Amino acid sequence: MAEPNLKQLLLERSDWFAREIMKNVRRSEHAYITPAQSRLLAHMGGKPMSMAELARRLAISRQAVHKTVAELARRGILETADDPQRGNSKLVRYTEKGRLVNRAGAQMIQRIEADIAARLGEARLADLKRLLAQAWDS
């Protein structure tokens, strides 16, 4: 049987990481967050972003982004505002509650990375992060 290619390996590890995050979310006060919402918040990375950019990054329709953002806005995590750079575009940004949720998510990720470091070793995890941080598209 052929060995998995890089894309397959990256997808497998990304899926594993997403499952680990959701395990942590389900045990937290934010258990209402769905995998789709978690993915959208991860792509925002704590920063405001346009609906169009979110749709592009998530590879989903703008309608799907609007629906997910509306659900998170109803929970008080996100809000939309007019984009000062583009008059007819909406910017999605965190509320104060959303910033708290983002910090909780960052702590979950730190715990998962600590688990990975315990399995692979700190140096190997640092190497992996350094390799993945390099620009491949230049």
Buried (B, 14 or more C-beta within 10 A) or exposed (E): EEEEEEEEEEEEEEEEBBEBBBEBBEEBEBEEBEEBBBBBBBBBEBEBBBBBBBBBBBEBEEEBBBEBBEBBBEBEBBBBEEBEEEEEBBBBBBBEEBEBBBEBBEEBBEEBBEEBBEEEEEEEBEEEEEEEEEEEEE
